[in-house]
Amino acid sequence: MFKKALMINEKLTNSLLNGCGLKGILNTLAVEMNCALLLENSHRQLIEASDSLRKIYLNSADYVWEKVETVDIKEKCNTNRVKVSSAKGYTFEKLISPVFVRNNIFGYVSLIRESEGFSELDYIVIEKAASICAMQIINETSAFENEQRIKGELLNAVFRGEFSEEELTYRLKLMGYNLNQPQYVFLFHLDSGQEFNRKELEDSLNHDKTAAAENLNKLFKQQGFACIMTTKVNQLIAVIPEDFIRQFSSEVSCGQWLIDQIFSEIKTFEMKLGISSLCQQASDLKKGLKEAEKTIKIMKFSKSNAKVKAF
């Protein structure tokens, strides 16, 4: 069993090093252990799964969960064995291990069997899989954060008006964005509606801004568009092409749709969105940011219940 565990650990590590992604990691373990695996976020929403995963494993609304056994890994987390059964008599068991990323629970990786039960080897490899998935998630998020940081720095230079338009346009084109096109400045402003100490507020803000930026980036890629963004203390500022907004009846309807898509899971902060007038070229963006900021101030001053307003 020890030799088998070492061999599986080596294959999981190779999957990570070879850039197979989360699905490749889960498939590697699924083949070796002859089972199904899935990775969920902290809200138990599916992120990735092995090819062997059956749809019935995901339709858990009608299932009753019964904790069977708990094995301590660390003081703060456990690997839980649960038995899942339905009114139709279908049952299976899940071995669930938390995935820690930067000392926070990112989600859970689960190993699923229908009848065999779990061996000592299952416990060993599911914990290893959780560690490997955490490394892959860090790799992916770090790459995204580095790209966003570079784009953000370039965008901040545009907003300050301290730039060579030709040079910045060229750099952003290399990163997939055309700066010289009709576009809008969208300023997402987050206000805390709850009492926090300073550390909790900063941690929550940073987490929510990062999640929102990732969601926005994925959303635009899925739609076949690109955008660039930067962040301030409690703001996410995005430059969005007019071509994207033409899909909607107005800038406000586009903004409301983006809030629903991007911030649906972010409940900690109250969200307001200020939208600039149309910026025809890169040199107009500095004025566009001021317009978006002024729109947010007007919404606060008027105590409007609206979440979205265009300049």
N, C-alpha and C positions, 0 to 999 in steps of 0.2 A: 504494500500500500504506500509505503514511504517512497519507493522508486517511482510508482505511478504518479504520485503527487508531484515529485520533482520534474518528471517528464511533462506533465500538464502545465506546471508553472513556467517551464522553459518555453513551451509553445505559446502560452499567453503573452509572455514577455516579447517573443519574436513577433507576434501579431501587433503589439504596440510599436515596436521599433521599425517594423516594415510599413507602418502607416495604414494598417487595415481598417482603422476606424472602430467605432463602438460596435457596429454590426459584425465586423470581422472577428472581434474579440469574443462576442457572445456565440457566434457560430462555431468558433474553435472549441470552446468549452462544451457546447451542445453536442458536437460530434464525438468528443472524447468521453463524455459522460452519458451519452444516449438519452438526452432529456431535452426539455425546452427551457429557455431563459428569456427574461425580459428586464429592461431597465426603465424605471419610472422616476419622475421628479418627486420633490417633497410633497406635492399635492396628489401623488399617486396617478399622475397622467403619463401615458406611455411616451417614452422617448425613442427607444429602439428595442428590437426583439430578434431572436434567432429565427432562422427560416423554419424551424420545427415547431414554432409556436402556433397553436390552434386558436381560432377566434373564440371558442368557448371559454378559454382561460381569461379572456378580457371582459366578457359579459358577466361581471360579478354583482350586478345590481340585485339579482334575485338570490344571491348566495348568502349562506350563513358562515361566518368566520369563527373558528374555534381554535384558540391558542393551545398547542399541544406541548410545546417544550421551549425553553429559553436557554441559550448558551451564552455566557458572558464573554465578550471580546475585550471591551474597555469599560471603564467605570460609567461612561455616558451612553454606551450603545450596546445593543444585543443582536445576535442572530436569532431570529424567531422562526420556529416551525409552526405553521398553521394548517389546519385541515379545513377545506372548503367544500361545502355540500349545498345542493339545490333541492327544491321541492320535487324535481323530476327524478331525484335519486342519483344524479351524477356527482361524483366526488373526485377531488384530487388534493394533493398536498403541495404547499409552497415552503421553501426554505429561503427566508428573506434576510439579506444583510445590508445594513446602511452604507451608503457611499459618502465618505467625508471629503470635502474639498475646501481647503483653507480653513480647517477647524469647524466647518459648519456642515450640517447634513444637506447634501445636494439632492439625494434621492435614495432609491433602493434597487438592488439587483436581486432577482428572484430565480431560484432553480425549481422547476416544477416536475413532479412525478405523479402518475395516476394511481399506482398500486404498490410499488416496490418498497416504499418507505425510503429513509435516508440513511446512508452509511457514514462512518467517520470520515471517509474520503470526501463525501459531499460537503461536509462542514469545512474541511480544509480548503477545497477549491473555491467555494462560494466566497469565502473571505478574501482569497487571493484575487478572485475576479473583481470584487469590490475595489480593491487597491489598484488594480490595473485600469479599471474604468475611471477611477479618480484621476490617475495620471493622464489618461487620454483626454478627459474633460479639461484638465488644466492646460494641456498642450493646445487644444482647440480654442479655449477662451483666451489664452495668452496671445495666440496669433491674431485673434480678432481684436483684442485690446490694443496691441501694438499698431495694427493697421488703423484703428479708430483714433489712436493718439496722434499718429502722423497726419491723418486727414484733419483732425481737430486743430492741430497747430497751424496748418496751412489756412484753415478757415478763419481762425482767430486773426491771422495776419491780414486777411481780406477785410474782416470787420473793423480792424484798427486803421485800415487804409494805408498800411505800411508794407507795400508789396510791389514787386514788378509783375504787372498783370501777365505779361508774356511768360515769365518763368513759372509762376504759380499755375497758370492755365496748363502749361506743358506737364508739370508734375502731377496735377490732378487727372489729366488725361491718361497718364500712365497707370493711375489707380482706378480708372474706369469711370471718371466723371468729367463732363464737359461744363466748365465754369461759365463760359460765354454762351448762355442760352436764357430765354425767359424763365424766371424761377421766382419762388416765394420763400420768405423766411418764416418758419413755423417755430414759435417759442412755447414749449411746454413748461409750465410753471407749477411746481409741487409745493403745496402748503400743508403743514402738519395740522391735522384736526385733533390730535391726541397729545397727552402730556408725555414727554420723553426727557431723560437727562441728555446731556450734550453728546456723550459717547453713543448712546442708543440711537439718537437722531442722525448722527453722521453715518453710522453703520447702515441704518435702514435706508438713508438717502442714497448712499453709494451702491448698495445692493439693487435698489429699485431703478436707479438711473442706468446701471449696467444692463439689467434685464430688459429695460425698455429699449435701449440702444440695440441690443441683440435682436429683439423682436422686430424693431423697425427695419433693420438691415435685412433680415430674412424675408420680411413681408415684401420689400421692394424687389428683392431678387426673384421671388416667386412670381411677381407681376411683370418681370422683365425690365425693370427700371433700376436706376441708381440714385442714391442721395448721399450727401455728406452731412456730418453732424459734429457738434462739440458740446461740452457740458460746462456749466458753472455750478456754484454751490447747490442750488436747488432748482436748476433749470437744465432742460435738454433742448438745444437749438439745432434745428435741421433746415437745410436748404433743399427744397423740393422742386423739381422741374414742372413747368406749366403743363407739359404733355401728360404727366400723371394726373394732374388735377382735372384735366378735361374729361376724364371718365365720370366725373360727378357733376351734379347740377350747379354747385357753387363751391367756393373755397371753404365755407363753413360746413357744408355737408361732408366734404372730404376730411376736414379736421375732426368732425364727430366720429366718422368711420375709423379714422386712425386711432383715436382715443379708445374706442370700443375694442379694436383689435390688439392694441399694444399694451394698454393699461388695465385690461379687464381683471387681471389677477392682483393688481396693486391696490390694496384697500387702505394702506396706512396713511396716504396723503390725499388731500383734495387737489384735483387737477383743473387747471385753467389753460387755455390755449389762445395765444394772440397771433394773428396772421398779418403779415405786411401786405402792402400793395404789390403789384407785379414789378419785379426788378428785371429790366431788359438786358442788363449786362453786369459783369462782375463788380464794376465800380459803383453800382447802385446798391449793393448788398449792405454796406455800412448804414445807409439811410434806411434800408429795409429792417435791419435789426432795431433801430431806434423806434420805428413805427410799431413793431411787434411789442417792444417794451412799453411804449405809451399805451397800447391797447390793453395790456395786462393791468396797468395802473388805473385806467378808466373803469375796467371791470371791477377792480377792488373798491374804487371810490364810490361807484354807483351801487355797490353791494348786489350786483346782478347774480342771479342764480344760474345764468347761462355758463356753460363750460367753454364755449368757443365763440370768438368774435374776430371779425376781419377789420383791418384798419379803414 
